[in-house]
Amino acid sequence: MRRCVTGGALMAIACANPLLADTRFQEFSYGCERGATVVATYVNSESLSAVVLLVEGQTVALTAGPTGSGVRYSAGPNDGYVWHTKGDEAVLFWQDAGEQDTIYQSCLTR
């Protein structure tokens, strides 16, 4: 019998679903500029690399895509939130038609 210890609602849902048995979850809190906090739950399996962000009162799900360095998570190729991580640091962008506006930079894990 598999025993689950959960730390949040997302992990509790995954724990209850046997199809997600091989999925790994890691949750980190990032302190960003201007005192902002972003909570990131990383979801990884053989077929999925994603992150679920809690930012500015919203829950945002993003999937990993190609990047030159670190890991870049986005909702799609051209618009929406972009979460780019490298080591313990992250940056949150809003991308619209190829243009990027920085929402939070200098986000560091706590």
LUMZAMI-494944 format. One line per field, with one value per residue (C-alpha): residue in one letter; chain; x, y, z. Coordinates in steps of 0.001 Angstrom, whole numbers, plus 500000, padded with zeros to 6 digits. Layout:
<nodes>
type = c(A:...) $
mol = c(A:...) $
px = c(X:...) $
py = c(Y:...) $
pz = c(Z:...) $
</nodes>
This chain:
<nodes>
type = c(M:R:R:C:V:T:G:G:A:L:M:A:I:A:C:A:N:P:L:L:A:D:T:R:F:Q:E:F:S:Y:G:C:E:R:G:A:T:V:V:A:T:Y:V:N:S:E:S:L:S:A:V:V:L:L:V:E:G:Q:T:V:A:L:T:A:G:P:T:G:S:G:V:R:Y:S:A:G:P:N:D:G:Y:V:W:H:T:K:G:D:E:A:V:L:F:W:Q:D:A:G:E:Q:D:T:I:Y:Q:S:C:L:T:R) $
mol = c(A:A:A:A:A:A:A:A:A:A:A:A:A:A:A:A:A:A:A:A:A:A:A:A:A:A:A:A:A:A:A:A:A:A:A:A:A:A:A:A:A:A:A:A:A:A:A:A:A:A:A:A:A:A:A:A:A:A:A:A:A:A:A:A:A:A:A:A:A:A:A:A:A:A:A:A:A:A:A:A:A:A:A:A:A:A:A:A:A:A:A:A:A:A:A:A:A:A:A:A:A:A:A:A:A:A:A:A:A:A) $
px = c(500000:501295:501434:501123:502203:500859:501681:498948:495748:497526:499612:496556:494714:497703:498131:494529:494971:496800:497562:499905:501806:505171:504758:507089:505978:508246:506952:509088:508350:510193:510768:510780:511400:508986:508288:506221:505950:505455:504702:505750:504802:506925:505278:507557:507065:508459:506013:505465:507483:505266:504834:501748:502266:500319:500957:498962:496044:495871:496754:498652:499655:502591:504553:508303:509628:512949:515351:519025:519667:517648:514001:511329:507694:504839:501195:501875:504368:503252:501234:500596:502780:506386:508310:512033:514200:517930:519303:517630:516585:513490:511871:508160:507206:504017:504419:502072:502711:506405:506862:507870:507150:508827:506396:508901:512629:515245:512950:514981:513931:513416) $
py = c(500000:503440:506009:509697:512710:515880:519529:521175:520700:519886:517181:515752:515427:513731:511383:510230:509516:506234:507447:510015:507507:508200:511974:514033:517286:519927:523149:526274:529778:532578:536037:538587:542297:544718:542109:539869:536116:533474:529883:527357:523676:521775:518694:516173:512717:510849:512620:515979:518906:521690:524270:525577:529124:530987:534594:537738:535622:533558:529948:529609:526281:526334:523657:523535:524404:524975:527608:528392:528218:527097:526060:528195:527466:529008:528491:528736:529984:533614:534921:534635:534148:532948:531599:531258:529540:529030:527496:529114:532235:532941:535707:536111:537742:538520:537752:539147:538713:538125:541183:540491:542686:541764:541306:540122:539687:538611:535939:533733:530534:530946) $
pz = c(500000:499055:501819:500959:502938:501374:501806:499762:497796:494525:496170:497944:494619:493009:495938:495585:491851:491096:487545:489086:491256:489577:489590:491779:493418:494921:496431:496889:498077:496286:497691:494879:494521:496180:498888:496590:497189:494499:495542:492887:492874:490357:488827:487123:485642:482649:480338:482079:483398:484694:487424:489201:490483:493121:492171:492947:494201:491000:490294:487011:485391:482960:481106:480449:477029:475302:476560:476257:479995:483020:482605:480901:481751:479764:478848:475125:472582:472313:475235:478951:481995:481627:484650:483933:486530:486788:489962:492992:491067:488951:486903:486101:482787:480942:477233:474585:470845:471469:473722:477330:480351:483624:486510:489153:488876:491399:492869:495235:496994:500715) $
</nodes>
